[in-house]
Amino acid sequence: MLERPISKAGWTRAAFGDVVRKVNDKVDPWESGLERYVAGEHMDTDDLRIRRWGLIGEDYLGPAFHMRFKPGHVLYGSRRTYLRKVALADFEGITANTTFVLEAKDPAALMPELLPFLMQTEAFHSYSIKHSKGSVNPYINFSDLEAFEFLLPPIQEQARLVEVLSAQRSFKEGLNGANDAATNLKRAILLSAFRPRGGTRDAFPPHWTMLEAELAGDVQLGQQRHPKFNDGSNVRPYLRVANVYDDFIDFGDINKMHFPEDELGKFELKPRDILLNEGQSLDLVGRSAIYRGEIPGCCFQKTLVRFRCGDGLLPEFAQLFFQHMLYSGQFAKIAVKTTSVAHLTAVRFKKVFIPIPPISEQQTLIAAQSKISDGSRSILRRLSAVKSLIRNGIWFDDLH
């Protein structure tokens, strides 16, 4: 915490290019003696830490990989800047020329430790996105970034801000670790509860019932998106694959279309219906969440499969089994693969065997996982708050 409020006295207007330089240290990766390289996919959105990398000599490196970075340098993904990829290097390595290697020009003017936090602010990202060129694979030049203006604190204030922002980052790292631990615990429990061979008849206790999904409940694919449904007498909000995540539904971007009145019985959702991604990337196909009536009269699109439990099967238990199928890769195994999307298909999903223990055993697993999920949601809320603090920049003023 700050011991006293931040004073803006002595703060000056600065351009990014006045205090930051692009490092152009070109080397031959094969002759450099370096072991690691960092590509765009190794950098995560809104995460300064580099958690993954490739090994020079073991992977193919294109001709663009010739820029050396060192500990303390800031890496910035100049392609698709809306992905907000800013990373602080803690080792020496190679990156591509599309990843800018940046450093403070003069530590007496801008503390190097403050630079990555400046580049995580909403103002910096908004500027970069606005000034990017191209539509399919937008990019920004460093010369465009040089014109970005912000208020620069005196060096004494910078030191205090670095202390605060570093503490926030450490707290965020701790929350990420706690969330990873909760996720791993949840997956371990599910893998144990449903056995590694879940979905086969002989993998579960003999007193459990095994039913195909079409017998354990009602399976329905959503309505096909079509121009003829853009307007009509029964326009309804609907959920699509972009709304359904692992164990939660995002209601922030809801589309609408017409659903014929005589087909509402198929497409209108009821509380505790389970929705699964029908068409997704191979690692996410079958991702599921429970709809709890958040939007009355809501329907669903063909990119989703709806499963409505029959008697003796609790939706919360069924969804835990579907999560197990996702985590263990079993949905990916039965999906129909295309060049870019994997399809679960209603036909294949109907033949998935669902284990159904007595209600009391279902409730025991639900209760155990509910405690873990509640903890995860609490962690994620706190993570969101910390990210917002860093992103908005408690020290940044909009100049426009």
Secondary structure, 3 states (H helix, E strand, C coil): CCCCCCCCCCCEEEEHHHHEEECCCECCCCCCCCCEEECHHHCCCCCCCCCCCEEECCECCCCCEEEEECCCCEEEECECHHHCCEEECCCCEEEECCEEEEEECCCCCCCCCCHHHHCCCHHHHHHHHHCCECCCCCECCHHHHCCCEEEECCHHHHHHHHHHHHHHHHHHHHHHHHHHHHHHHHHHHHHHHHCCCCCCCCCCCCCCEEEEHHHHEEEEECECCCHHHCCCCCEEEEECHHHECCCCECCCCCEEEECCHHHHHHHECCCCEEEEECEECCCCCCCEEEECCCCCCCEEECCEEEEEECCCCCHHHHHHHHHHHHHCCHHHHHCEECCCCEECCHHHHHCCEEEECCHHHHHHHHHHHHHHHHHHHHHHHHHHHHHHHHHHCCCCCCCC
